[in-house]
Amino acid sequence: MPEVRPKVVLLTYTKDPAQTIAMSAKLCYSDADIAELKRGVDESDVSRFLARLVTMGHLSPFEHASFTFGIEGVSRSFLAQVTRHRIASFSVKSQRYVDANKKGEFNFVIPPAIRALGSEAEEEYKEQMKTMHSWYCKWQERLGGACEKSNEDARFVLPNAAETKMTMTMNVRELMHFFTVRCCNRAQWEIREVAWSMLEEVLKVAPELFVTAGPSCVRGACSEGKMSCLKPAEVRLRREKLNEKLKEEK
């Protein structure tokens, strides 16, 4: 059975998201009519205006722009975590309508901590995946063969390690929050890596919206208190290296 790793692709996003947000906020602070509003905000003022909105804590205009991602190579454990972000939309590969035995196997994720134990531990883990796959096949057969009805109950023996795929849409305000809590070292490793990949994708197309995006320590002091990882310099360096990487790719 093949091991998979997280992959993130930015599928689509609001056209000219920074202008859309600035335009929406402008209506709150001026007597402009809609016709004038459609002409937008002067490009030279957009970044400054957006920064001012963040400083003021006026974040509702950031909800007018959204980004849609394709995510694969992640576990059902990841799914349980990411769907806690309720201001988002998800479409997820079904274990009922998509047969986990269609290719005679199911994809799975291996945690780095298990891989770090060495090849023997990794092989033991893979054997356990094979065992659970055999359980799935047996229950599927006993419940009537490969069909929706049998799949919906046979899937109960599949592990959290089983791969899932999804599309996910978040608005900019929710993305800011997502990057704060999920790029943080305290986040679980899988969702943290996906969050950093998502941050890289949005910085490629809308850097002005995510200038300070990331864990709280990127912007100043850590907000985790006694639960801090105590490695703010390491996190800031990762953010700086991401900026450098994107500059080199331009």
C-alpha positions as CSV (number, residue, x, y, z in Angstrom):
1,M,0.0,0.0,0.0
2,P,1.5,3.4,-1.0
3,E,2.5,6.0,1.5
4,V,1.4,9.6,0.7
5,R,2.5,13.0,1.8
6,P,0.6,16.3,2.0
7,K,0.1,18.3,-1.2
8,V,-1.6,21.7,-1.4
9,V,-2.6,23.5,-4.6
10,L,-4.3,26.9,-4.8
11,L,-7.2,26.2,-7.2
12,T,-8.9,29.6,-7.5
13,Y,-9.3,32.8,-5.6
14,T,-11.2,36.1,-5.7
15,K,-10.1,38.3,-8.6
16,D,-8.0,41.2,-7.3
17,P,-8.6,40.3,-3.7
18,A,-6.8,43.3,-2.1
19,Q,-8.8,45.7,-4.2
20,T,-12.1,43.9,-3.4
21,I,-11.3,44.2,0.3
22,A,-10.3,47.9,0.1
23,M,-13.3,48.7,-2.0
24,S,-15.6,47.1,0.6
25,A,-14.0,48.9,3.4
26,K,-14.1,52.2,1.6
27,L,-17.9,52.2,1.7
28,C,-17.8,52.2,5.5
29,Y,-15.8,55.4,5.7
30,S,-17.0,57.5,2.8
31,D,-20.3,58.8,1.3
32,A,-19.4,57.2,-2.1
33,D,-22.2,55.6,-4.1
34,I,-21.9,52.2,-5.7
35,A,-20.9,53.6,-9.1
36,E,-17.9,55.4,-7.5
37,L,-17.1,52.4,-5.4
38,K,-16.8,50.3,-8.5
39,R,-13.9,52.5,-9.6
40,G,-12.0,51.1,-6.7
41,V,-9.3,52.4,-4.5
42,D,-6.1,54.0,-5.9
43,E,-3.6,51.2,-6.2
44,S,-0.9,53.2,-4.4
45,D,-3.2,53.5,-1.4
46,V,-4.4,49.9,-1.2
47,S,-1.6,48.4,0.9
48,R,-1.6,51.3,3.3
49,F,-5.4,51.1,3.7
50,L,-5.3,47.4,4.3
51,A,-2.6,47.8,7.0
52,R,-4.7,50.5,8.7
53,L,-7.7,48.2,8.7
54,V,-5.7,45.5,10.5
55,T,-4.4,48.0,13.0
56,M,-7.9,49.2,13.7
57,G,-9.2,45.7,14.1
58,H,-11.7,46.3,11.3
59,L,-11.5,42.8,9.8
60,S,-15.0,42.2,8.3
61,P,-14.0,43.6,4.9
62,F,-11.4,40.8,4.7
63,E,-14.3,38.4,4.5
64,H,-15.1,39.5,1.0
65,A,-12.2,37.7,-0.6
66,S,-11.7,34.0,-0.5
67,F,-9.2,31.3,-1.6
68,T,-10.0,27.7,-2.6
69,F,-7.4,25.0,-2.1
70,G,-7.0,21.4,-3.3
71,I,-5.5,19.3,-0.6
72,E,-4.5,15.6,-0.8
73,G,-2.1,13.2,0.8
74,V,-3.5,14.0,4.2
75,S,-5.0,11.7,6.9
76,R,-8.5,11.4,8.3
77,S,-6.9,12.7,11.5
78,F,-6.1,15.9,9.6
79,L,-9.7,16.1,8.4
80,A,-11.0,16.0,12.0
81,Q,-8.7,18.9,12.9
82,V,-9.2,21.2,9.9
83,T,-13.0,21.0,10.0
84,R,-12.9,22.6,13.4
85,H,-12.4,25.8,11.5
86,R,-16.1,26.5,11.0
87,I,-15.8,29.6,8.9
88,A,-14.8,27.6,5.9
89,S,-16.3,25.3,3.2
90,F,-15.2,21.7,2.7
91,S,-15.9,19.1,0.0
92,V,-14.3,15.8,1.0
93,K,-13.6,12.5,-0.7
94,S,-16.3,10.0,0.6
95,Q,-15.4,6.7,2.1
96,R,-18.9,5.6,1.3
97,Y,-19.0,6.3,-2.4
98,V,-15.3,5.8,-3.1
99,D,-14.3,2.2,-2.5
100,A,-11.1,1.9,-0.4
101,N,-10.5,-1.5,-2.0
102,K,-10.9,-0.3,-5.6
103,K,-7.1,-0.6,-6.3
104,G,-6.7,-3.5,-3.9
105,E,-5.2,-1.1,-1.3
106,F,-5.7,2.2,0.4
107,N,-3.2,5.1,0.7
108,F,-2.0,6.1,4.1
109,V,0.1,8.7,6.0
110,I,3.1,7.7,8.1
111,P,3.8,10.1,11.0
112,P,7.4,11.4,11.0
113,A,7.9,10.2,14.6
114,I,7.2,6.6,13.6
115,R,9.5,6.9,10.6
116,A,12.3,8.3,12.8
117,L,12.2,5.1,14.8
118,G,13.9,3.3,11.9
119,S,13.0,1.0,9.0
120,E,11.9,-1.8,11.3
121,A,9.2,0.3,13.0
122,E,8.2,1.7,9.6
123,E,7.7,-1.8,8.2
124,E,5.7,-2.8,11.3
125,Y,3.4,0.2,10.7
126,K,2.9,-0.7,7.1
127,E,2.1,-4.3,8.0
128,Q,-0.6,-3.0,10.4
129,M,-2.0,-0.9,7.5
130,K,-2.2,-4.1,5.5
131,T,-4.0,-5.9,8.3
132,M,-6.6,-3.2,8.6
133,H,-7.1,-3.3,4.9
134,S,-7.8,-7.0,5.0
135,W,-10.3,-6.4,7.8
136,Y,-12.0,-3.8,5.5
137,C,-12.1,-6.3,2.6
138,K,-13.6,-9.0,4.8
139,W,-16.4,-6.8,6.2
140,Q,-17.1,-5.4,2.8
141,E,-17.6,-9.0,1.4
142,R,-19.7,-10.1,4.4
143,L,-21.9,-7.0,4.1
144,G,-22.7,-7.5,0.4
145,G,-19.6,-6.7,-1.7
146,A,-18.3,-3.5,-3.1
147,C,-21.2,-1.1,-2.9
148,E,-22.3,2.1,-1.1
149,K,-24.2,0.1,1.5
150,S,-21.4,-2.2,2.5
151,N,-18.7,0.6,2.2
152,E,-20.5,2.8,4.8
153,D,-20.1,0.1,7.5
154,A,-16.8,-1.6,6.4
155,R,-15.0,1.8,6.6
156,F,-15.4,1.7,10.4
157,V,-12.2,-0.4,10.6
158,L,-10.1,1.9,8.5
159,P,-7.5,3.9,10.5
160,N,-7.1,7.6,11.0
161,A,-4.0,7.2,8.9
162,A,-6.1,6.5,5.7
163,E,-5.7,9.2,3.1
164,T,-8.4,11.7,2.3
165,K,-8.6,14.5,-0.3
166,M,-10.6,17.7,-0.2
167,T,-11.2,21.1,-1.5
168,M,-11.4,23.8,1.1
169,T,-12.4,27.5,0.8
170,M,-11.6,30.2,3.4
171,N,-12.0,33.9,3.3
172,V,-9.0,36.1,4.1
173,R,-10.0,36.9,7.7
174,E,-10.3,33.2,8.5
175,L,-7.0,32.4,6.8
176,M,-5.3,35.0,9.0
177,H,-6.7,33.2,12.0
178,F,-5.8,29.8,10.5
179,F,-2.2,30.7,9.9
180,T,-1.9,32.1,13.4
181,V,-2.9,28.9,15.2
182,R,-1.9,26.3,12.6
183,C,1.5,27.5,11.5
184,C,2.4,27.6,15.2
185,N,4.8,25.0,16.5
186,R,2.1,23.9,19.0
187,A,-0.1,22.7,16.1
188,Q,0.0,19.0,15.2
189,W,2.7,18.3,12.6
190,E,0.4,17.4,9.7
191,I,-1.9,20.4,9.8
192,R,1.1,22.7,10.5
193,E,2.8,21.6,7.3
194,V,-0.4,22.0,5.3
195,A,-0.8,25.5,6.8
196,W,2.7,26.6,5.8
197,S,2.1,25.2,2.3
198,M,-1.2,27.2,2.1
199,L,0.6,30.3,3.3
200,E,3.2,29.9,0.6
201,E,0.5,29.6,-2.0
202,V,-1.4,32.7,-1.0
203,L,1.8,34.8,-0.7
204,K,2.5,34.0,-4.4
205,V,-0.7,35.7,-5.5
206,A,-1.6,38.2,-2.8
207,P,1.4,39.1,-0.7
208,E,0.0,42.4,0.4
209,L,-2.8,40.6,2.2
210,F,-0.6,38.3,4.2
211,V,2.5,40.5,5.0
212,T,2.4,39.5,8.7
213,A,0.6,36.2,8.4
214,G,1.8,33.3,10.5
215,P,2.1,32.5,14.2
216,S,1.7,35.3,16.7
217,C,5.5,35.4,17.3
218,V,6.1,36.5,13.7
219,R,4.3,39.7,14.5
220,G,5.7,40.2,18.1
221,A,5.4,38.3,21.3
222,C,4.1,34.7,21.5
223,S,0.5,34.5,22.6
224,E,0.7,31.0,23.9
225,G,1.9,32.0,27.4
226,K,3.1,29.0,29.5
227,M,2.4,26.7,26.5
228,S,4.9,28.5,24.3
229,C,7.4,26.4,22.3
230,L,10.0,29.0,23.4
231,K,11.4,29.0,19.8
232,P,10.2,32.3,18.3
233,A,13.5,32.9,16.5
234,E,13.2,29.6,14.8
235,V,9.7,30.4,13.6
236,R,10.6,33.9,12.4
237,L,13.5,32.4,10.5
238,R,11.2,30.0,8.7
239,R,8.9,32.9,7.7
240,E,11.9,34.9,6.5
241,K,13.2,32.0,4.5
242,L,9.8,31.6,2.9
243,N,9.8,35.3,1.9
244,E,13.3,34.8,0.4
245,K,12.3,31.7,-1.5
246,L,9.3,33.5,-3.1
247,K,11.5,36.5,-4.1
248,E,13.9,34.1,-5.8
249,E,11.1,32.5,-7.7
250,K,9.8,35.7,-9.2
